[in-house]
């Protein structure tokens, strides 16, 4: 098998050859046909996360060892199964749920692998999809994608799932509410397209890039807004008739999170998803006075993935823009993402 791997943090990925693994026990060997390139891969590649105030959370301190193969939006064909596997068809194409826990704790037994304290997701803690093959540890992590092309379907394992899970945290909004989505990248666009299945609120997409705002309108946003203009929060509140009850920040910068907080009215909730980094100063008295909520949202659990893939198989999820490119172009794909040249999702194909 071939893999594009991090050999040194922050340095270009290198192609390495390995013996193709043989699945053991309940494992399944997947021949990868598509793997999405996620913005969080940039943080993994550089070796950690900017926590603000001069603090950097290093992956090496969290037990992540090199070399490592990134990639968690994985789709592919079952090439072989371990001796304990039944009900999985060799030759069938699946999307792989990558957010895998220890398998033994209470969270994992409830299908909440994402809450596992010793979680080992594909592409972030164990080798992932920037490769020709990957081992899936259990059949419960395989999802039928129906008629959806695998280049698109693989993105639902993170881009779609992350958006769906974040939207569910605001599913109480009504048709009288506006829901602001900050960031019209791949995850934000997924949020626009999935919103109608979760909330009745009117979706407004805020982004500083006019091209991305245009794509968001084409994707079905009720309206778009330039949050880079002066007094942006006040202007948006005036446009919506007052403070908002729900904002999702898919970027995660101090500027975007601060804008989101400033848009909230009484009992409003800001759902923070993006991992761009740094720290956010808070006016603490405003939180209790206005009864505000700031809630983090990472990805979804197995139940969320089941619900999402049911929508996908039923043809109820419009496609986001997808750009396939060869696995050998992984470094250029990361660079294009850094420089903001990507609308939708890039997908690497071995």
C-alpha positions in Angstrom: 0.0 0.0 0.0 1.0 3.6 -0.5 0.5 6.5 2.0 1.2 10.2 2.0 2.5 10.8 5.5 3.7 13.4 7.9 7.3 12.6 8.6 8.1 15.9 10.3 5.6 18.3 11.7 4.9 21.2 9.3 7.1 19.7 6.5 5.7 18.4 3.1 4.1 15.0 3.2 6.1 12.1 1.8 5.0 9.1 0.0 5.8 5.8 1.8 5.3 2.2 0.8 4.1 -0.4 3.3 2.9 -4.0 3.3 -0.9 -4.0 2.8 -2.3 -5.0 6.2 -4.3 -8.1 6.7 -7.5 -7.6 8.7 -7.7 -9.5 12.0 -10.7 -10.5 14.1 -13.5 -8.0 13.4 -11.4 -5.7 11.2 -12.2 -4.8 7.6 -9.6 -3.8 5.0 -10.8 -0.9 2.8 -9.3 0.0 -0.5 -9.7 3.7 -0.5 -11.3 5.4 -3.6 -11.7 8.9 -2.1 -10.7 10.9 0.9 -11.7 14.5 1.6 -9.2 17.2 2.7 -10.5 18.9 5.8 -9.4 22.2 7.2 -8.5 20.5 10.5 -5.9 18.6 8.5 -3.9 21.8 8.4 -3.7 21.9 12.2 -2.7 18.3 12.3 0.0 18.8 9.7 1.6 21.7 11.6 1.5 19.6 14.8 -1.2 21.1 17.0 -3.5 24.0 17.8 -3.0 27.6 18.6 -4.7 28.1 21.9 -4.1 31.8 22.1 -2.0 33.9 24.5 1.2 32.2 23.3 0.0 28.7 24.1 0.3 25.9 21.5 -1.3 22.4 22.1 1.2 20.0 20.6 0.0 16.7 19.2 3.3 15.1 20.2 2.4 15.9 23.8 -0.9 14.1 23.3 0.8 10.9 22.3 0.5 11.3 18.5 3.6 9.7 16.9 5.2 10.1 13.5 5.0 9.0 10.8 1.3 9.6 10.6 -1.3 9.3 7.7 -3.9 12.0 7.8 -7.4 11.9 6.3 -10.7 11.2 8.0 -13.3 11.6 5.3 -12.8 8.1 3.9 -14.7 6.2 1.3 -13.7 3.0 -0.4 -14.4 -0.6 -1.3 -14.1 -3.6 1.0 -11.1 -5.6 -0.1 -10.9 -8.2 2.7 -12.5 -9.0 6.1 -11.2 -10.6 9.3 -12.4 -14.0 10.3 -14.9 -12.7 12.8 -16.7 -10.4 10.3 -20.1 -11.3 8.9 -22.7 -9.3 6.9 -20.1 -7.2 5.1 -19.9 -7.7 1.3 -16.4 -7.8 -0.2 -16.4 -5.5 -3.2 -19.1 -3.1 -1.8 -18.4 0.6 -1.4 -18.9 2.3 1.9 -18.3 5.5 3.8 -16.2 5.0 6.9 -17.1 6.7 10.2 -13.7 7.7 11.5 -14.5 9.0 15.0 -13.6 5.8 16.7 -13.2 5.3 20.5 -11.7 2.6 22.7 -14.8 0.4 22.2 -15.0 -0.6 25.9 -16.1 2.5 27.9 -19.6 3.6 28.7 -19.5 6.2 26.0 -18.5 3.8 23.2 -21.1 1.2 24.3 -23.7 3.9 23.8 -22.4 4.8 20.3 -20.9 8.0 21.6 -17.3 7.2 20.6 -16.7 11.0 20.2 -17.0 11.3 24.0 -14.4 8.5 24.7 -11.5 9.8 26.8 -9.1 7.5 24.8 -10.6 8.1 21.4 -8.4 7.0 18.4 -10.0 8.5 15.3 -8.8 7.5 11.8 -6.6 10.2 10.4 -5.9 12.0 13.6 -4.8 9.4 16.1 -4.4 6.3 13.9 -3.5 6.1 10.2 -6.2 7.4 7.9 -7.2 8.0 4.4 -4.3 9.8 2.6 -3.4 6.3 1.4 -4.4 3.5 -0.8 -5.7 1.3 2.0 -7.0 1.6 5.6 -8.1 -0.7 8.3 -11.6 -0.2 9.7 -11.8 -1.8 13.2 -15.5 -2.8 13.2 -18.3 -3.1 10.7 -20.5 -0.7 12.7 -18.3 2.1 11.3 -19.3 1.3 7.7 -22.2 3.2 6.1 -23.9 2.5 2.8 -23.9 5.6 0.6 -26.6 4.5 -1.9 -26.5 6.2 -5.2 -24.4 9.2 -4.0 -21.0 9.2 -5.8 -18.2 8.2 -3.4 -16.2 11.4 -4.1 -19.1 13.3 -2.5 -20.3 10.7 0.0 -16.9 10.5 1.7 -17.2 14.1 2.8 -20.3 13.3 4.9 -18.0 11.6 7.4 -16.8 15.0 8.6 -18.0 18.0 6.6 -21.7 16.8 6.5 -21.7 15.1 9.9 -20.1 18.1 11.7 -22.6 20.5 10.1 -25.6 18.2 11.0 -24.5 17.8 14.6 -24.1 21.5 15.0 -27.5 22.3 13.5 -29.2 19.8 15.9 -28.0 21.9 18.8 -30.3 24.7 17.5 -33.2 22.5 16.3 -35.6 24.5 18.6 -35.4 27.6 16.4 -38.7 28.4 14.6 -39.8 29.9 11.3 -39.7 33.3 13.0 -36.0 33.0 13.7 -32.9 33.7 11.7 -30.0 31.2 12.0 -26.6 32.7 11.1 -23.9 30.4 9.7 -20.5 32.0 9.8 -18.2 30.6 7.1 -19.1 29.3 3.7 -16.4 26.7 3.3 -17.1 23.0 2.9 -18.7 22.5 6.3 -20.7 25.8 6.2 -22.1 24.8 2.8 -23.1 21.4 4.2 -24.9 23.3 7.0 -26.8 25.4 4.4 -27.9 22.3 2.6 -28.8 20.3 5.7 -30.6 23.0 7.6 -34.0 22.4 6.2 -33.9 18.9 7.7 -33.2 20.1 11.2 -34.6 23.6 11.7 -37.4 25.9 10.3 -35.2 29.0 10.8 -34.2 31.2 7.9 -30.5 30.7 7.2 -28.2 33.7 6.7 -24.6 32.9 5.7 -21.9 35.4 6.8 -18.6 35.4 5.0 -16.1 38.0 4.0 -15.5 36.4 0.6 -18.1 37.6 -2.0 -17.5 34.5 -4.1 -18.3 32.2 -1.2 -21.4 34.2 -0.4 -22.5 33.7 -4.0 -22.0 30.0 -3.7 -23.9 30.0 -0.4 -26.9 31.7 -2.1 -26.8 29.1 -4.9 -26.8 26.4 -2.2 -30.1 27.7 -0.8 -29.2 30.3 1.8 -32.1 32.7 2.6 -29.6 35.6 2.5 -25.9 36.3 2.9 -24.0 39.0 4.7 -20.5 40.4 4.7 -19.3 40.2 8.3 -16.0 42.0 7.5 -17.7 45.4 7.2 -17.6 48.0 10.1 -20.3 47.5 12.8 -21.2 44.2 11.1 -23.1 42.7 14.1 -25.3 45.8 14.6 -26.1 45.9 10.9 -27.0 42.2 10.8 -29.2 42.6 14.0 -31.0 45.5 12.4 -31.5 43.4 9.2 -33.0 40.6 11.3 -35.2 42.8 13.5 -33.1 42.4 16.7 -30.7 40.1 18.4 -30.5 36.5 17.2 -31.2 33.3 19.1 -28.8 31.1 17.1 -25.4 31.4 15.5 -23.0 28.7 14.3 -19.3 29.6 13.8 -17.7 27.2 11.4 -14.5 29.2 11.3 -13.4 29.5 15.0 -11.4 32.7 14.9 -11.6 35.4 17.6 -13.1 37.8 15.0 -15.8 35.3 13.9 -16.7 34.1 17.4 -16.8 37.7 18.7 -19.1 38.7 15.8 -21.3 35.7 16.6 -21.6 36.7 20.2 -22.3 40.3 19.4 -25.2 39.2 17.1 -27.0 37.3 19.9 -30.0 38.7 21.7 -31.4 37.4 25.0 -31.2 33.6 25.5 -29.1 33.4 22.3 -26.7 30.5 21.7 -23.4 30.5 19.8 -22.3 27.1 18.6 -18.5 27.0 18.1 -17.3 24.5 15.6 -14.3 25.9 13.7 -10.7 25.1 14.9 -8.8 28.0 13.4 -7.4 28.9 16.9 -6.4 31.6 19.3 -8.5 32.8 22.3 -11.7 34.8 22.7 -12.1 37.5 25.4 -15.6 37.5 27.0 -17.5 40.3 28.7 -18.5 38.1 31.6 -21.4 40.2 33.0 -23.2 40.0 29.6 -23.4 36.2 29.7 -25.7 36.0 32.8 -27.5 39.3 32.1 -28.5 38.1 28.6 -28.6 34.4 29.5 -26.3 33.6 26.7 -24.9 30.1 25.9 -21.6 29.2 24.2 -21.6 25.6 23.2 -18.8 23.6 21.5 -19.6 21.1 18.8 -17.0 18.8 17.4 -18.5 16.1 15.1 -21.5 13.8 15.4 -22.0 10.4 17.0 -23.1 7.1 15.3 -26.8 8.0 15.6 -26.1 11.3 13.9 -24.2 9.5 11.1 -27.1 7.0 10.7 -29.6 9.8 10.4 -27.5 11.8 8.0 -26.8 8.8 5.7 -30.5 8.0 5.6 -31.0 11.5 4.2 -28.2 10.9 1.7 -29.5 7.6 0.5 -33.0 9.1 0.1 -31.5 11.8 -2.2 -32.5 14.6 0.2 -29.0 16.2 0.5 -27.9 18.4 -2.4 -24.2 18.0 -3.4 -21.6 20.5 -2.3 -18.9 21.4 -4.9 -16.2 18.7 -4.9 -12.8 18.8 -6.7 -11.2 15.4 -7.1 -7.4 15.3 -7.4 -4.8 12.5 -7.3 -3.4 11.4 -3.9 0.0 12.5 -5.1 -1.2 16.1 -5.1 -1.9 16.0 -1.3 0.7 18.7 -0.5 -0.8 21.0 -3.2 -4.3 20.4 -1.9 -3.2 21.5 1.6 -1.5 24.6 0.2 -4.6 25.5 -1.8 -6.6 25.2 1.4 -4.2 27.5 3.3 -4.4 30.1 0.6 -8.2 30.1 0.4 -8.4 28.8 -3.2 -11.0 26.1 -2.3 -14.8 26.3 -2.6 -16.5 23.2 -1.3 -14.2 20.2 -0.8 -11.1 18.7 -2.3 -11.1 14.9 -2.5 -7.9 12.9 -2.9 -8.1 9.8 -5.0 -5.3 7.1 -4.9 
